[in-house]
Each structure stands twice: as structure tokens, then as C-alpha cells.
Amino acid sequence: MLQGIWDWVTADWLCTLSLLGNLILGVIAYLQWREAARQREIEQQWEERTRQDRKSVQLRAQFRTGGKSPRLQVINQGEAEACDVRVLANDVPVKEQGGFAGHGDHPIPVLAPGGSYDYLYASDKSNPNTFRIELHWKDDRGEEKWESTLKVK
């Protein structure tokens, strides 16, 4: 009789241990699956953001030298059009800032990918040689802004 009880307890204990082991392995497998799914989601979001960034507007400004006088050049290095581009020099529209002269409209209606727009700058002792330049524009994402402090070369 004692042997029968011992066999029952031993068999039940092994079954319980086996079930517990399978449960633990199942939880581990689920957690790994969930982590892999989350990683795939993060990678997809990153790829989408990268794709959008490649198609976005990337306006920059720089002072260029060459010719008779330096010029402030606004460049669209992105792959999308920038609309209604406003250029400020020390918080003032660049065409109202002393020393700058540009051709055409301000704000610039459209600046195409790879396009640029130049403002000639008459550098003399009465005009500053360092400017805080701000670029404001509209694109598919809405209103955007870039700013930097630039020195006339």
C-alpha cells in the first residue's frame, strides 16, 4: 500500500514539474517573440522616418566668396520643394537689413530641390560681419525653421 502511494506522489510530482517547466519555457518563448515584434516595429518606424527625411526639405545658408563681393547663399539640399522661404538676418528680413541685395521676390515663393538663392552683401565698415541667420519655410510637414550664426568670409 505504501508503495502505491509513493508511486502516485512520485508520478504526480514529475508531472507537475514537467508542466511547470513547459510553462516557464512558454513564457520565455512569448517574451522573446514580443521583443522581436517590438524590434521589427522600431526598425519599420526608423525606415519610414529615414524615407521621409530623404524626401524632406533641408534648407541651409552660408556666406560664399568669389567675384566682387560676398553673398549669402540659401541652398535646398533636400529632395522636396520649400515654399514661402523667409530669410531673416539678426531678426530682420534680409532685404531690409543694410548691406544685402537680392533679385526677385522675398519671401522666395518656391525653392526647388538642389536650388539656391543668393543675396549679395556689400561688406564695409558700417555693416556687421556676423549675422544670426534664420530660414523659415513651409513644406509637406508644415512650417519649418533653421538658424545659425554665420560670419562673412
Phi and psi in radians as a Rosetta constraint file:
Dihedral C 1 N 2 CA 2 C 2 CIRCULARHARMONIC -1.065 0.35
Dihedral N 2 CA 2 C 2 N 3 CIRCULARHARMONIC -0.660 0.35
Dihedral C 2 N 3 CA 3 C 3 CIRCULARHARMONIC -1.107 0.35
Dihedral N 3 CA 3 C 3 N 4 CIRCULARHARMONIC -0.659 0.35
Dihedral C 3 N 4 CA 4 C 4 CIRCULARHARMONIC -1.142 0.35
Dihedral N 4 CA 4 C 4 N 5 CIRCULARHARMONIC -0.728 0.35
Dihedral C 4 N 5 CA 5 C 5 CIRCULARHARMONIC -1.154 0.35
Dihedral N 5 CA 5 C 5 N 6 CIRCULARHARMONIC -0.763 0.35
Dihedral C 5 N 6 CA 6 C 6 CIRCULARHARMONIC -1.055 0.35
Dihedral N 6 CA 6 C 6 N 7 CIRCULARHARMONIC -0.745 0.35
Dihedral C 6 N 7 CA 7 C 7 CIRCULARHARMONIC -1.087 0.35
Dihedral N 7 CA 7 C 7 N 8 CIRCULARHARMONIC -0.712 0.35
Dihedral C 7 N 8 CA 8 C 8 CIRCULARHARMONIC -1.125 0.35
Dihedral N 8 CA 8 C 8 N 9 CIRCULARHARMONIC -0.820 0.35
Dihedral C 8 N 9 CA 9 C 9 CIRCULARHARMONIC -1.115 0.35
Dihedral N 9 CA 9 C 9 N 10 CIRCULARHARMONIC -0.775 0.35
Dihedral C 9 N 10 CA 10 C 10 CIRCULARHARMONIC -1.115 0.35
Dihedral N 10 CA 10 C 10 N 11 CIRCULARHARMONIC -0.788 0.35
Dihedral C 10 N 11 CA 11 C 11 CIRCULARHARMONIC -1.140 0.35
Dihedral N 11 CA 11 C 11 N 12 CIRCULARHARMONIC -0.731 0.35
Dihedral C 11 N 12 CA 12 C 12 CIRCULARHARMONIC -1.169 0.35
Dihedral N 12 CA 12 C 12 N 13 CIRCULARHARMONIC -0.689 0.35
Dihedral C 12 N 13 CA 13 C 13 CIRCULARHARMONIC -1.122 0.35
Dihedral N 13 CA 13 C 13 N 14 CIRCULARHARMONIC -0.765 0.35
Dihedral C 13 N 14 CA 14 C 14 CIRCULARHARMONIC -1.127 0.35
Dihedral N 14 CA 14 C 14 N 15 CIRCULARHARMONIC -0.673 0.35
Dihedral C 14 N 15 CA 15 C 15 CIRCULARHARMONIC -1.137 0.35
Dihedral N 15 CA 15 C 15 N 16 CIRCULARHARMONIC -0.775 0.35
Dihedral C 15 N 16 CA 16 C 16 CIRCULARHARMONIC -1.098 0.35
Dihedral N 16 CA 16 C 16 N 17 CIRCULARHARMONIC -0.765 0.35
Dihedral C 16 N 17 CA 17 C 17 CIRCULARHARMONIC -1.095 0.35
Dihedral N 17 CA 17 C 17 N 18 CIRCULARHARMONIC -0.723 0.35
Dihedral C 17 N 18 CA 18 C 18 CIRCULARHARMONIC -1.104 0.35
Dihedral N 18 CA 18 C 18 N 19 CIRCULARHARMONIC -0.777 0.35
Dihedral C 18 N 19 CA 19 C 19 CIRCULARHARMONIC -1.096 0.35
Dihedral N 19 CA 19 C 19 N 20 CIRCULARHARMONIC -0.735 0.35
Dihedral C 19 N 20 CA 20 C 20 CIRCULARHARMONIC -1.113 0.35
Dihedral N 20 CA 20 C 20 N 21 CIRCULARHARMONIC -0.732 0.35
Dihedral C 20 N 21 CA 21 C 21 CIRCULARHARMONIC -1.087 0.35
Dihedral N 21 CA 21 C 21 N 22 CIRCULARHARMONIC -0.760 0.35
Dihedral C 21 N 22 CA 22 C 22 CIRCULARHARMONIC -1.125 0.35
Dihedral N 22 CA 22 C 22 N 23 CIRCULARHARMONIC -0.657 0.35
Dihedral C 22 N 23 CA 23 C 23 CIRCULARHARMONIC -1.109 0.35
Dihedral N 23 CA 23 C 23 N 24 CIRCULARHARMONIC -0.775 0.35
Dihedral C 23 N 24 CA 24 C 24 CIRCULARHARMONIC -1.098 0.35
Dihedral N 24 CA 24 C 24 N 25 CIRCULARHARMONIC -0.779 0.35
Dihedral C 24 N 25 CA 25 C 25 CIRCULARHARMONIC -1.097 0.35
Dihedral N 25 CA 25 C 25 N 26 CIRCULARHARMONIC -0.655 0.35
Dihedral C 25 N 26 CA 26 C 26 CIRCULARHARMONIC -1.120 0.35
Dihedral N 26 CA 26 C 26 N 27 CIRCULARHARMONIC -0.741 0.35
Dihedral C 26 N 27 CA 27 C 27 CIRCULARHARMONIC -1.124 0.35
Dihedral N 27 CA 27 C 27 N 28 CIRCULARHARMONIC -0.746 0.35
Dihedral C 27 N 28 CA 28 C 28 CIRCULARHARMONIC -1.090 0.35
Dihedral N 28 CA 28 C 28 N 29 CIRCULARHARMONIC -0.773 0.35
Dihedral C 28 N 29 CA 29 C 29 CIRCULARHARMONIC -1.089 0.35
Dihedral N 29 CA 29 C 29 N 30 CIRCULARHARMONIC -0.713 0.35
Dihedral C 29 N 30 CA 30 C 30 CIRCULARHARMONIC -1.110 0.35
Dihedral N 30 CA 30 C 30 N 31 CIRCULARHARMONIC -0.780 0.35
Dihedral C 30 N 31 CA 31 C 31 CIRCULARHARMONIC -1.107 0.35
Dihedral N 31 CA 31 C 31 N 32 CIRCULARHARMONIC -0.692 0.35
Dihedral C 31 N 32 CA 32 C 32 CIRCULARHARMONIC -1.151 0.35
Dihedral N 32 CA 32 C 32 N 33 CIRCULARHARMONIC -0.714 0.35
Dihedral C 32 N 33 CA 33 C 33 CIRCULARHARMONIC -1.090 0.35
Dihedral N 33 CA 33 C 33 N 34 CIRCULARHARMONIC -0.772 0.35
Dihedral C 33 N 34 CA 34 C 34 CIRCULARHARMONIC -1.123 0.35
Dihedral N 34 CA 34 C 34 N 35 CIRCULARHARMONIC -0.696 0.35
Dihedral C 34 N 35 CA 35 C 35 CIRCULARHARMONIC -1.137 0.35
Dihedral N 35 CA 35 C 35 N 36 CIRCULARHARMONIC -0.724 0.35
Dihedral C 35 N 36 CA 36 C 36 CIRCULARHARMONIC -1.129 0.35
Dihedral N 36 CA 36 C 36 N 37 CIRCULARHARMONIC -0.702 0.35
Dihedral C 36 N 37 CA 37 C 37 CIRCULARHARMONIC -1.126 0.35
Dihedral N 37 CA 37 C 37 N 38 CIRCULARHARMONIC -0.723 0.35
Dihedral C 37 N 38 CA 38 C 38 CIRCULARHARMONIC -1.129 0.35
Dihedral N 38 CA 38 C 38 N 39 CIRCULARHARMONIC -0.714 0.35
Dihedral C 38 N 39 CA 39 C 39 CIRCULARHARMONIC -1.097 0.35
Dihedral N 39 CA 39 C 39 N 40 CIRCULARHARMONIC -0.744 0.35
Dihedral C 39 N 40 CA 40 C 40 CIRCULARHARMONIC -1.074 0.35
Dihedral N 40 CA 40 C 40 N 41 CIRCULARHARMONIC -0.712 0.35
Dihedral C 40 N 41 CA 41 C 41 CIRCULARHARMONIC -1.101 0.35
Dihedral N 41 CA 41 C 41 N 42 CIRCULARHARMONIC -0.763 0.35
Dihedral C 41 N 42 CA 42 C 42 CIRCULARHARMONIC -1.097 0.35
Dihedral N 42 CA 42 C 42 N 43 CIRCULARHARMONIC -0.751 0.35
Dihedral C 42 N 43 CA 43 C 43 CIRCULARHARMONIC -1.110 0.35
Dihedral N 43 CA 43 C 43 N 44 CIRCULARHARMONIC -0.705 0.35
Dihedral C 43 N 44 CA 44 C 44 CIRCULARHARMONIC -1.129 0.35
Dihedral N 44 CA 44 C 44 N 45 CIRCULARHARMONIC -0.725 0.35
Dihedral C 44 N 45 CA 45 C 45 CIRCULARHARMONIC -1.107 0.35
Dihedral N 45 CA 45 C 45 N 46 CIRCULARHARMONIC -0.734 0.35
Dihedral C 45 N 46 CA 46 C 46 CIRCULARHARMONIC -1.108 0.35
Dihedral N 46 CA 46 C 46 N 47 CIRCULARHARMONIC -0.773 0.35
Dihedral C 46 N 47 CA 47 C 47 CIRCULARHARMONIC -1.082 0.35
Dihedral N 47 CA 47 C 47 N 48 CIRCULARHARMONIC -0.710 0.35
Dihedral C 47 N 48 CA 48 C 48 CIRCULARHARMONIC -1.138 0.35
Dihedral N 48 CA 48 C 48 N 49 CIRCULARHARMONIC -0.757 0.35
Dihedral C 48 N 49 CA 49 C 49 CIRCULARHARMONIC -1.091 0.35
Dihedral N 49 CA 49 C 49 N 50 CIRCULARHARMONIC -0.731 0.35
Dihedral C 49 N 50 CA 50 C 50 CIRCULARHARMONIC -1.106 0.35
Dihedral N 50 CA 50 C 50 N 51 CIRCULARHARMONIC -0.737 0.35
Dihedral C 50 N 51 CA 51 C 51 CIRCULARHARMONIC -1.086 0.35
Dihedral N 51 CA 51 C 51 N 52 CIRCULARHARMONIC -0.737 0.35
Dihedral C 51 N 52 CA 52 C 52 CIRCULARHARMONIC -1.174 0.35
Dihedral N 52 CA 52 C 52 N 53 CIRCULARHARMONIC -0.684 0.35
Dihedral C 52 N 53 CA 53 C 53 CIRCULARHARMONIC -1.099 0.35
Dihedral N 53 CA 53 C 53 N 54 CIRCULARHARMONIC -0.668 0.35
Dihedral C 53 N 54 CA 54 C 54 CIRCULARHARMONIC -1.129 0.35
Dihedral N 54 CA 54 C 54 N 55 CIRCULARHARMONIC -0.528 0.35
Dihedral C 54 N 55 CA 55 C 55 CIRCULARHARMONIC -1.608 0.35
Dihedral N 55 CA 55 C 55 N 56 CIRCULARHARMONIC 0.078 0.35
Dihedral C 55 N 56 CA 56 C 56 CIRCULARHARMONIC -1.580 0.35
Dihedral N 56 CA 56 C 56 N 57 CIRCULARHARMONIC 2.975 0.35
Dihedral C 56 N 57 CA 57 C 57 CIRCULARHARMONIC -1.461 0.35
Dihedral N 57 CA 57 C 57 N 58 CIRCULARHARMONIC 2.396 0.35
Dihedral C 57 N 58 CA 58 C 58 CIRCULARHARMONIC -2.304 0.35
Dihedral N 58 CA 58 C 58 N 59 CIRCULARHARMONIC 1.514 0.35
Dihedral C 58 N 59 CA 59 C 59 CIRCULARHARMONIC -1.500 0.35
Dihedral N 59 CA 59 C 59 N 60 CIRCULARHARMONIC 2.430 0.35
Dihedral C 59 N 60 CA 60 C 60 CIRCULARHARMONIC -2.451 0.35
Dihedral N 60 CA 60 C 60 N 61 CIRCULARHARMONIC 2.797 0.35
Dihedral C 60 N 61 CA 61 C 61 CIRCULARHARMONIC -2.290 0.35
Dihedral N 61 CA 61 C 61 N 62 CIRCULARHARMONIC 2.621 0.35
Dihedral C 61 N 62 CA 62 C 62 CIRCULARHARMONIC -2.737 0.35
Dihedral N 62 CA 62 C 62 N 63 CIRCULARHARMONIC 2.647 0.35
Dihedral C 62 N 63 CA 63 C 63 CIRCULARHARMONIC -1.539 0.35
Dihedral N 63 CA 63 C 63 N 64 CIRCULARHARMONIC 2.278 0.35
Dihedral C 63 N 64 CA 64 C 64 CIRCULARHARMONIC -2.034 0.35
Dihedral N 64 CA 64 C 64 N 65 CIRCULARHARMONIC 2.543 0.35
Dihedral C 64 N 65 CA 65 C 65 CIRCULARHARMONIC -1.995 0.35
Dihedral N 65 CA 65 C 65 N 66 CIRCULARHARMONIC 2.847 0.35
Dihedral C 65 N 66 CA 66 C 66 CIRCULARHARMONIC 2.312 0.35
Dihedral N 66 CA 66 C 66 N 67 CIRCULARHARMONIC 2.475 0.35
Dihedral C 66 N 67 CA 67 C 67 CIRCULARHARMONIC 1.429 0.35
Dihedral N 67 CA 67 C 67 N 68 CIRCULARHARMONIC -2.691 0.35
Dihedral C 67 N 68 CA 68 C 68 CIRCULARHARMONIC -1.394 0.35
Dihedral N 68 CA 68 C 68 N 69 CIRCULARHARMONIC -0.602 0.35
Dihedral C 68 N 69 CA 69 C 69 CIRCULARHARMONIC -2.517 0.35
Dihedral N 69 CA 69 C 69 N 70 CIRCULARHARMONIC 2.745 0.35
Dihedral C 69 N 70 CA 70 C 70 CIRCULARHARMONIC -1.176 0.35
Dihedral N 70 CA 70 C 70 N 71 CIRCULARHARMONIC 2.845 0.35
Dihedral C 70 N 71 CA 71 C 71 CIRCULARHARMONIC -2.471 0.35
Dihedral N 71 CA 71 C 71 N 72 CIRCULARHARMONIC 2.572 0.35
Dihedral C 71 N 72 CA 72 C 72 CIRCULARHARMONIC -1.576 0.35
Dihedral N 72 CA 72 C 72 N 73 CIRCULARHARMONIC 2.083 0.35
Dihedral C 72 N 73 CA 73 C 73 CIRCULARHARMONIC -1.909 0.35
Dihedral N 73 CA 73 C 73 N 74 CIRCULARHARMONIC 2.192 0.35
Dihedral C 73 N 74 CA 74 C 74 CIRCULARHARMONIC -1.771 0.35
Dihedral N 74 CA 74 C 74 N 75 CIRCULARHARMONIC 2.152 0.35
Dihedral C 74 N 75 CA 75 C 75 CIRCULARHARMONIC -2.136 0.35
Dihedral N 75 CA 75 C 75 N 76 CIRCULARHARMONIC 2.377 0.35
Dihedral C 75 N 76 CA 76 C 76 CIRCULARHARMONIC -1.725 0.35
Dihedral N 76 CA 76 C 76 N 77 CIRCULARHARMONIC 1.787 0.35
Dihedral C 76 N 77 CA 77 C 77 CIRCULARHARMONIC -1.579 0.35
Dihedral N 77 CA 77 C 77 N 78 CIRCULARHARMONIC -0.015 0.35
Dihedral C 77 N 78 CA 78 C 78 CIRCULARHARMONIC -1.532 0.35
Dihedral N 78 CA 78 C 78 N 79 CIRCULARHARMONIC -2.960 0.35
Dihedral C 78 N 79 CA 79 C 79 CIRCULARHARMONIC -2.009 0.35
Dihedral N 79 CA 79 C 79 N 80 CIRCULARHARMONIC 0.329 0.35
Dihedral C 79 N 80 CA 80 C 80 CIRCULARHARMONIC -2.352 0.35
Dihedral N 80 CA 80 C 80 N 81 CIRCULARHARMONIC 2.815 0.35
Dihedral C 80 N 81 CA 81 C 81 CIRCULARHARMONIC -1.348 0.35
Dihedral N 81 CA 81 C 81 N 82 CIRCULARHARMONIC 2.466 0.35
Dihedral C 81 N 82 CA 82 C 82 CIRCULARHARMONIC -1.795 0.35
Dihedral N 82 CA 82 C 82 N 83 CIRCULARHARMONIC 2.287 0.35
Dihedral C 82 N 83 CA 83 C 83 CIRCULARHARMONIC -1.972 0.35
Dihedral N 83 CA 83 C 83 N 84 CIRCULARHARMONIC 2.636 0.35
Dihedral C 83 N 84 CA 84 C 84 CIRCULARHARMONIC 0.920 0.35
Dihedral N 84 CA 84 C 84 N 85 CIRCULARHARMONIC 0.929 0.35
Dihedral C 84 N 85 CA 85 C 85 CIRCULARHARMONIC -1.362 0.35
Dihedral N 85 CA 85 C 85 N 86 CIRCULARHARMONIC 2.086 0.35
Dihedral C 85 N 86 CA 86 C 86 CIRCULARHARMONIC -1.926 0.35
Dihedral N 86 CA 86 C 86 N 87 CIRCULARHARMONIC 2.332 0.35
Dihedral C 86 N 87 CA 87 C 87 CIRCULARHARMONIC -2.021 0.35
Dihedral N 87 CA 87 C 87 N 88 CIRCULARHARMONIC 2.151 0.35
Dihedral C 87 N 88 CA 88 C 88 CIRCULARHARMONIC -2.010 0.35
Dihedral N 88 CA 88 C 88 N 89 CIRCULARHARMONIC 2.422 0.35
Dihedral C 88 N 89 CA 89 C 89 CIRCULARHARMONIC -2.105 0.35
Dihedral N 89 CA 89 C 89 N 90 CIRCULARHARMONIC 2.020 0.35
Dihedral C 89 N 90 CA 90 C 90 CIRCULARHARMONIC 0.922 0.35
Dihedral N 90 CA 90 C 90 N 91 CIRCULARHARMONIC 0.847 0.35
Dihedral C 90 N 91 CA 91 C 91 CIRCULARHARMONIC 1.197 0.35
Dihedral N 91 CA 91 C 91 N 92 CIRCULARHARMONIC 0.224 0.35
Dihedral C 91 N 92 CA 92 C 92 CIRCULARHARMONIC -2.150 0.35
Dihedral N 92 CA 92 C 92 N 93 CIRCULARHARMONIC 2.435 0.35
Dihedral C 92 N 93 CA 93 C 93 CIRCULARHARMONIC -0.906 0.35
Dihedral N 93 CA 93 C 93 N 94 CIRCULARHARMONIC 2.379 0.35
Dihedral C 93 N 94 CA 94 C 94 CIRCULARHARMONIC -1.018 0.35
Dihedral N 94 CA 94 C 94 N 95 CIRCULARHARMONIC -0.579 0.35
Dihedral C 94 N 95 CA 95 C 95 CIRCULARHARMONIC -1.252 0.35
Dihedral N 95 CA 95 C 95 N 96 CIRCULARHARMONIC -0.333 0.35
Dihedral C 95 N 96 CA 96 C 96 CIRCULARHARMONIC -1.615 0.35
Dihedral N 96 CA 96 C 96 N 97 CIRCULARHARMONIC -0.217 0.35
Dihedral C 96 N 97 CA 97 C 97 CIRCULARHARMONIC -1.362 0.35
Dihedral N 97 CA 97 C 97 N 98 CIRCULARHARMONIC 2.332 0.35
Dihedral C 97 N 98 CA 98 C 98 CIRCULARHARMONIC -1.045 0.35
Dihedral N 98 CA 98 C 98 N 99 CIRCULARHARMONIC 2.392 0.35
Dihedral C 98 N 99 CA 99 C 99 CIRCULARHARMONIC 1.733 0.35
Dihedral N 99 CA 99 C 99 N 100 CIRCULARHARMONIC -0.310 0.35
Dihedral C 99 N 100 CA 100 C 100 CIRCULARHARMONIC -1.706 0.35
Dihedral N 100 CA 100 C 100 N 101 CIRCULARHARMONIC 2.493 0.35
Dihedral C 100 N 101 CA 101 C 101 CIRCULARHARMONIC -2.485 0.35
Dihedral N 101 CA 101 C 101 N 102 CIRCULARHARMONIC 2.293 0.35
Dihedral C 101 N 102 CA 102 C 102 CIRCULARHARMONIC -2.289 0.35
Dihedral N 102 CA 102 C 102 N 103 CIRCULARHARMONIC 2.850 0.35
Dihedral C 102 N 103 CA 103 C 103 CIRCULARHARMONIC -1.798 0.35
Dihedral N 103 CA 103 C 103 N 104 CIRCULARHARMONIC 2.531 0.35
Dihedral C 103 N 104 CA 104 C 104 CIRCULARHARMONIC 1.565 0.35
Dihedral N 104 CA 104 C 104 N 105 CIRCULARHARMONIC -2.830 0.35
Dihedral C 104 N 105 CA 105 C 105 CIRCULARHARMONIC -1.436 0.35
Dihedral N 105 CA 105 C 105 N 106 CIRCULARHARMONIC 2.684 0.35
Dihedral C 105 N 106 CA 106 C 106 CIRCULARHARMONIC -2.445 0.35
Dihedral N 106 CA 106 C 106 N 107 CIRCULARHARMONIC 2.121 0.35
Dihedral C 106 N 107 CA 107 C 107 CIRCULARHARMONIC -1.195 0.35
Dihedral N 107 CA 107 C 107 N 108 CIRCULARHARMONIC 2.749 0.35
Dihedral C 107 N 108 CA 108 C 108 CIRCULARHARMONIC -1.248 0.35
Dihedral N 108 CA 108 C 108 N 109 CIRCULARHARMONIC 2.100 0.35
Dihedral C 108 N 109 CA 109 C 109 CIRCULARHARMONIC -1.053 0.35
Dihedral N 109 CA 109 C 109 N 110 CIRCULARHARMONIC -0.848 0.35
Dihedral C 109 N 110 CA 110 C 110 CIRCULARHARMONIC -2.535 0.35
Dihedral N 110 CA 110 C 110 N 111 CIRCULARHARMONIC 2.331 0.35
Dihedral C 110 N 111 CA 111 C 111 CIRCULARHARMONIC -2.103 0.35
Dihedral N 111 CA 111 C 111 N 112 CIRCULARHARMONIC 1.909 0.35
Dihedral C 111 N 112 CA 112 C 112 CIRCULARHARMONIC -1.251 0.35
Dihedral N 112 CA 112 C 112 N 113 CIRCULARHARMONIC 2.812 0.35
Dihedral C 112 N 113 CA 113 C 113 CIRCULARHARMONIC -0.993 0.35
Dihedral N 113 CA 113 C 113 N 114 CIRCULARHARMONIC 2.299 0.35
Dihedral C 113 N 114 CA 114 C 114 CIRCULARHARMONIC 1.398 0.35
Dihedral N 114 CA 114 C 114 N 115 CIRCULARHARMONIC -0.076 0.35
Dihedral C 114 N 115 CA 115 C 115 CIRCULARHARMONIC -1.448 0.35
Dihedral N 115 CA 115 C 115 N 116 CIRCULARHARMONIC 2.862 0.35
Dihedral C 115 N 116 CA 116 C 116 CIRCULARHARMONIC -2.548 0.35
Dihedral N 116 CA 116 C 116 N 117 CIRCULARHARMONIC 2.863 0.35
Dihedral C 116 N 117 CA 117 C 117 CIRCULARHARMONIC -2.467 0.35
Dihedral N 117 CA 117 C 117 N 118 CIRCULARHARMONIC 2.323 0.35
Dihedral C 117 N 118 CA 118 C 118 CIRCULARHARMONIC -1.963 0.35
Dihedral N 118 CA 118 C 118 N 119 CIRCULARHARMONIC 2.474 0.35
Dihedral C 118 N 119 CA 119 C 119 CIRCULARHARMONIC -2.060 0.35
Dihedral N 119 CA 119 C 119 N 120 CIRCULARHARMONIC 2.062 0.35
Dihedral C 119 N 120 CA 120 C 120 CIRCULARHARMONIC -1.199 0.35
Dihedral N 120 CA 120 C 120 N 121 CIRCULARHARMONIC 2.549 0.35
Dihedral C 120 N 121 CA 121 C 121 CIRCULARHARMONIC -2.222 0.35
Dihedral N 121 CA 121 C 121 N 122 CIRCULARHARMONIC 2.164 0.35
Dihedral C 121 N 122 CA 122 C 122 CIRCULARHARMONIC -1.586 0.35
Dihedral N 122 CA 122 C 122 N 123 CIRCULARHARMONIC 1.730 0.35
Dihedral C 122 N 123 CA 123 C 123 CIRCULARHARMONIC -1.531 0.35
Dihedral N 123 CA 123 C 123 N 124 CIRCULARHARMONIC 2.099 0.35
Dihedral C 123 N 124 CA 124 C 124 CIRCULARHARMONIC -2.515 0.35
Dihedral N 124 CA 124 C 124 N 125 CIRCULARHARMONIC 3.138 0.35
Dihedral C 124 N 125 CA 125 C 125 CIRCULARHARMONIC -1.142 0.35
Dihedral N 125 CA 125 C 125 N 126 CIRCULARHARMONIC -0.424 0.35
Dihedral C 125 N 126 CA 126 C 126 CIRCULARHARMONIC -1.455 0.35
Dihedral N 126 CA 126 C 126 N 127 CIRCULARHARMONIC -0.284 0.35
Dihedral C 126 N 127 CA 127 C 127 CIRCULARHARMONIC -1.759 0.35
Dihedral N 127 CA 127 C 127 N 128 CIRCULARHARMONIC 2.516 0.35
Dihedral C 127 N 128 CA 128 C 128 CIRCULARHARMONIC -1.180 0.35
Dihedral N 128 CA 128 C 128 N 129 CIRCULARHARMONIC 2.814 0.35
Dihedral C 128 N 129 CA 129 C 129 CIRCULARHARMONIC -1.993 0.35
Dihedral N 129 CA 129 C 129 N 130 CIRCULARHARMONIC 0.058 0.35
Dihedral C 129 N 130 CA 130 C 130 CIRCULARHARMONIC -2.260 0.35
Dihedral N 130 CA 130 C 130 N 131 CIRCULARHARMONIC 2.342 0.35
Dihedral C 130 N 131 CA 131 C 131 CIRCULARHARMONIC -2.346 0.35
Dihedral N 131 CA 131 C 131 N 132 CIRCULARHARMONIC 2.528 0.35
Dihedral C 131 N 132 CA 132 C 132 CIRCULARHARMONIC -1.615 0.35
Dihedral N 132 CA 132 C 132 N 133 CIRCULARHARMONIC 1.889 0.35
Dihedral C 132 N 133 CA 133 C 133 CIRCULARHARMONIC -1.688 0.35
Dihedral N 133 CA 133 C 133 N 134 CIRCULARHARMONIC 2.287 0.35
Dihedral C 133 N 134 CA 134 C 134 CIRCULARHARMONIC -2.118 0.35
Dihedral N 134 CA 134 C 134 N 135 CIRCULARHARMONIC 2.360 0.35
Dihedral C 134 N 135 CA 135 C 135 CIRCULARHARMONIC -2.014 0.35
Dihedral N 135 CA 135 C 135 N 136 CIRCULARHARMONIC 2.233 0.35
Dihedral C 135 N 136 CA 136 C 136 CIRCULARHARMONIC -2.122 0.35
Dihedral N 136 CA 136 C 136 N 137 CIRCULARHARMONIC 2.374 0.35
Dihedral C 136 N 137 CA 137 C 137 CIRCULARHARMONIC -2.690 0.35
Dihedral N 137 CA 137 C 137 N 138 CIRCULARHARMONIC 2.967 0.35
Dihedral C 137 N 138 CA 138 C 138 CIRCULARHARMONIC -2.060 0.35
Dihedral N 138 CA 138 C 138 N 139 CIRCULARHARMONIC 2.467 0.35
Dihedral C 138 N 139 CA 139 C 139 CIRCULARHARMONIC -2.555 0.35
Dihedral N 139 CA 139 C 139 N 140 CIRCULARHARMONIC -2.888 0.35
Dihedral C 139 N 140 CA 140 C 140 CIRCULARHARMONIC -1.075 0.35
Dihedral N 140 CA 140 C 140 N 141 CIRCULARHARMONIC -0.429 0.35
Dihedral C 140 N 141 CA 141 C 141 CIRCULARHARMONIC -1.475 0.35
Dihedral N 141 CA 141 C 141 N 142 CIRCULARHARMONIC -0.230 0.35
Dihedral C 141 N 142 CA 142 C 142 CIRCULARHARMONIC 2.081 0.35
Dihedral N 142 CA 142 C 142 N 143 CIRCULARHARMONIC -2.543 0.35
Dihedral C 142 N 143 CA 143 C 143 CIRCULARHARMONIC -1.559 0.35
Dihedral N 143 CA 143 C 143 N 144 CIRCULARHARMONIC 2.365 0.35
Dihedral C 143 N 144 CA 144 C 144 CIRCULARHARMONIC -2.201 0.35
Dihedral N 144 CA 144 C 144 N 145 CIRCULARHARMONIC 2.912 0.35
Dihedral C 144 N 145 CA 145 C 145 CIRCULARHARMONIC -2.627 0.35
Dihedral N 145 CA 145 C 145 N 146 CIRCULARHARMONIC 2.532 0.35
Dihedral C 145 N 146 CA 146 C 146 CIRCULARHARMONIC -2.396 0.35
Dihedral N 146 CA 146 C 146 N 147 CIRCULARHARMONIC 2.477 0.35
Dihedral C 146 N 147 CA 147 C 147 CIRCULARHARMONIC -2.584 0.35
Dihedral N 147 CA 147 C 147 N 148 CIRCULARHARMONIC 2.652 0.35
Dihedral C 147 N 148 CA 148 C 148 CIRCULARHARMONIC -2.874 0.35
Dihedral N 148 CA 148 C 148 N 149 CIRCULARHARMONIC 2.773 0.35
Dihedral C 148 N 149 CA 149 C 149 CIRCULARHARMONIC -1.695 0.35
Dihedral N 149 CA 149 C 149 N 150 CIRCULARHARMONIC 2.138 0.35
Dihedral C 149 N 150 CA 150 C 150 CIRCULARHARMONIC -2.099 0.35
Dihedral N 150 CA 150 C 150 N 151 CIRCULARHARMONIC 2.550 0.35
Dihedral C 150 N 151 CA 151 C 151 CIRCULARHARMONIC -1.982 0.35
Dihedral N 151 CA 151 C 151 N 152 CIRCULARHARMONIC 2.397 0.35
Dihedral C 151 N 152 CA 152 C 152 CIRCULARHARMONIC -1.191 0.35
Dihedral N 152 CA 152 C 152 N 153 CIRCULARHARMONIC 2.265 0.35
